[in-house]
């Protein structure tokens, strides 16, 4: 059985019901080896972009560029994928899993929740932790 088929077969009701494929943004911040993978388009990022110099890296690779830029995504980090609505993040999640990435999660709430977590009060808590 091909890797993608094996991954698809593992995506049962129990898998989705348990939420093992997702993580809250605040919980992702608490991981030592975490990074954010922004899969929104260049136009979206040009409109709203951010870097988290004080806490963790943000890699921006639009979904349509993921296959040719795969080597820019480290396999030894916990990758939190986000976009604006979750569809592209889910597609990239499955793609990365099919390419042997084990520690990959979809950030709940997309970039809206990321923005909420980097507001001054929340960001200060993350930096101090």
GIJO-V712791 format. One record per residue. N is the residue number from 1. RES is the residue in three letters. PHI is phi in radians with two decimals (999 if undefined). Layout:
N:RES:PHI ; N:RES:PHI
This chain:
1:UNK:999 ; 2:UNK:-1.18 ; 3:UNK:-1.01 ; 4:UNK:-1.11 ; 5:UNK:-1.15 ; 6:UNK:-1.11 ; 7:UNK:-1.12 ; 8:UNK:-1.07 ; 9:UNK:-1.15 ; 10:UNK:-1.38 ; 11:UNK:-1.54 ; 12:UNK:-1.54 ; 13:UNK:-0.99 ; 14:UNK:-1.09 ; 15:UNK:-1.05 ; 16:UNK:-1.23 ; 17:UNK:-1.15 ; 18:UNK:-1.43 ; 19:UNK:1.26 ; 20:UNK:-1.13 ; 21:UNK:-1.62 ; 22:UNK:-2.16 ; 23:UNK:-2.59 ; 24:UNK:-1.27 ; 25:UNK:-0.98 ; 26:UNK:-1.07 ; 27:UNK:-1.27 ; 28:UNK:-1.13 ; 29:UNK:-1.02 ; 30:UNK:-1.37 ; 31:UNK:-1.44 ; 32:UNK:-1.20 ; 33:UNK:-1.84 ; 34:UNK:-1.48 ; 35:UNK:-2.59 ; 36:UNK:-1.76 ; 37:UNK:-2.03 ; 38:UNK:-1.61 ; 39:UNK:-1.86 ; 40:UNK:-1.22 ; 41:UNK:-1.19 ; 42:UNK:-1.04 ; 43:UNK:-1.11 ; 44:UNK:-1.14 ; 45:UNK:-1.16 ; 46:UNK:-1.07 ; 47:UNK:-1.36 ; 48:UNK:-2.49 ; 49:UNK:-2.31 ; 50:UNK:-2.76 ; 51:UNK:-2.18 ; 52:UNK:-2.03 ; 53:UNK:-1.01 ; 54:UNK:-1.48 ; 55:UNK:-2.31 ; 56:UNK:-2.67 ; 57:UNK:-1.22 ; 58:UNK:-2.10 ; 59:UNK:-1.84 ; 60:UNK:-1.88 ; 61:UNK:-2.42 ; 62:UNK:-0.99 ; 63:UNK:-0.91 ; 64:UNK:-1.27 ; 65:UNK:-1.83 ; 66:UNK:-0.98 ; 67:UNK:-1.01 ; 68:UNK:-1.45 ; 69:UNK:-2.02 ; 70:UNK:-0.96 ; 71:UNK:-1.17 ; 72:UNK:-1.44 ; 73:UNK:-1.79 ; 74:UNK:-1.24 ; 75:UNK:-1.47 ; 76:UNK:-1.71 ; 77:UNK:-2.16 ; 78:UNK:-1.48 ; 79:UNK:-1.77 ; 80:UNK:-1.80 ; 81:UNK:-1.63 ; 82:UNK:-2.55 ; 83:UNK:-2.57 ; 84:UNK:-1.46 ; 85:UNK:-2.17 ; 86:UNK:1.77 ; 87:UNK:-1.19 ; 88:UNK:-1.13 ; 89:UNK:-1.06 ; 90:UNK:-1.16 ; 91:UNK:-1.07 ; 92:UNK:-1.17 ; 93:UNK:-0.97 ; 94:UNK:-1.11 ; 95:UNK:-1.07 ; 96:UNK:-1.11 ; 97:UNK:-1.04 ; 98:UNK:-1.20 ; 99:UNK:-1.73 ; 100:UNK:1.63 ; 101:UNK:-1.42 ; 102:UNK:-1.68 ; 103:UNK:-1.78 ; 104:UNK:-2.21 ; 105:UNK:-2.45 ; 106:UNK:-1.64 ; 107:UNK:-1.32 ; 108:UNK:-1.11 ; 109:UNK:1.50 ; 110:UNK:1.00 ; 111:UNK:-1.21 ; 112:UNK:-1.07 ; 113:UNK:-1.26 ; 114:UNK:-1.07 ; 115:UNK:-1.04 ; 116:UNK:-1.04 ; 117:UNK:-1.31 ; 118:UNK:-1.80 ; 119:UNK:-1.18 ; 120:UNK:-0.83 ; 121:UNK:-1.09 ; 122:UNK:-1.21 ; 123:UNK:-1.08 ; 124:UNK:-1.02 ; 125:UNK:-1.07 ; 126:UNK:-1.15 ; 127:UNK:-1.14 ; 128:UNK:-1.21 ; 129:UNK:-1.43
